[in-house]
Amino acid sequence: MNRTVPLADAGALPWWQRPVTLLFLMAVAMPLSFATWSALLNNFVIDAADFDGSDIGWLHSVREIPGFLAIGVILVLLVMREQVLALSALALLGAATAVTAWFPSMAGILIITMLSSIGFHYYETVNQSLQLQWLPKERAPQMLGWLLAAASGATFVAYVLIVMTWEAFELSYNTVYLASGGITLVLVAWCAIAFPQFESPTPQRKSFVLRRRYWLYYALQFMSGARRQIFVVFAGFMMVERFGFAVHEVTGLYLINLMVNLVAAPLLGKAVHRFGERRVLIFEYTGLTLVFLCYGGLYWFGWGVVLAAVLYVIDHIFFGLALALKTYFQKIADPADIAPTAAVAFTINHIAAVFLPFLLGYLWMVSPGAVFGLAACMALISLSLALLIPRHPVPGHETVFTTALPAPAE
């Protein structure tokens, strides 16, 4: 790392050395590894280690453990700066992805998955903190939208390259994993060499922070994680189980999602800036309620595959509006709380990931439609919570029940 530069002076640096540029490079580097790992995972574990349903269940359980333990970031920050931790975690993700094919056994794959997951979840936790510290409040929604678009673009490129070159060049898992993880490592090395250490104006607390006045943010994070698990685990599974989507058809649906996100993500950021977090989140949760009810209708009323595909894309767009949750917290937070609260919130977001897929898997065997009905109920709970967000949230006015008095410490 080079010299330390106060954030207020970063505007005098060349554009390629500014904090926003670093955020964009990291936003691109992460999905190059993670998206490639995800795209090949199911095929790799079956071909290399003959995984069955139980094995893949264990794999995803192991993958979620670091997310639940993201609160450990607070301890790491006692000995490491956030910027250094973000790049170190990203390097771990890239390195674990690069060597994935070297360990074609149940134990090896679980260990590599754990390492890559630590890198992914710790990077995401610190990255969210850096975004909220480095982006000015008046520009944060738009910039978060562009960062989401950049990540979608990188994922899109990775998927297209896999589709175009896998059979044409008879690539191996080892070649693709090495290339994707290696590119991530090259980008991380450039970020470590080319950028100075940026010093935020407010030092971050290096202790556990759990404040009563953030309760609504915590509740929204918990519900967001619960709904997200149902989408991630069961929506894609539905496309294969009920409608018989082949690998190329599922990948095509992912590509459509990414192309839509490239256009929609910046617009979502503008929407948050114009209409505010309260209105945007109310719109998101209302839309998700309808989407999940329609998912249930695919089973209850036998609706067709075209509607299923359309709902899948719409579902993905709605989840992009979750950036409003970040900017809501940015507006109500004590600036010194951003880093420790990001770790706490990430853990809260992953609580449901520990038990929900396992329990709902049994419900799915009895009634798949009921799983999506339950998801609609969760979206309605989120909607009721969003109604408690004030039109103009600030410290001391975090909910409609509080007034804009000086924010208490607890």
HELIX and SHEET records of a PDB file:
HELIX    1   1 LEU A    7  ALA A   12  5                                   6    
HELIX    2   2 TRP A   15  GLN A   17  5                                   3    
HELIX    3   3 PRO A   19  ALA A   49  1                                  31    
HELIX    4   4 GLY A   53  PHE A   68  1                                  16    
HELIX    5   5 ALA A   70  GLY A   72  5                                   3    
HELIX    6   6 VAL A   73  VAL A   76  1                                   4    
HELIX    7   7 GLU A   82  ALA A   98  1                                  17    
HELIX    8   8 THR A  100  TRP A  102  5                                   3    
HELIX    9   9 MET A  106  TRP A  134  1                                  29    
HELIX   10  10 ALA A  140  THR A  165  1                                  26    
HELIX   11  11 TYR A  173  ALA A  194  1                                  22    
HELIX   12  12 ARG A  212  TYR A  214  5                                   3    
HELIX   13  13 TRP A  215  ILE A  230  1                                  16    
HELIX   14  14 PHE A  231  ALA A  235  3                                   5    
HELIX   15  15 GLY A  236  GLU A  241  1                                   6    
HELIX   16  16 VAL A  247  TRP A  300  1                                  54    
HELIX   17  17 VAL A  305  GLY A  320  1                                  16    
HELIX   18  18 LEU A  323  ILE A  332  1                                  10    
HELIX   19  19 PRO A  335  ASP A  337  5                                   3    
HELIX   20  20 ILE A  338  ASN A  349  1                                  12    
HELIX   21  21 ILE A  351  VAL A  366  1                                  16    
HELIX   22  22 PRO A  368  ALA A  386  1                                  19    
SHEET    1   A 2 THR A   4  PRO A   6  0                                        
SHEET    2   A 2 GLN A 197  GLU A 199  1                                        
END                                                                             
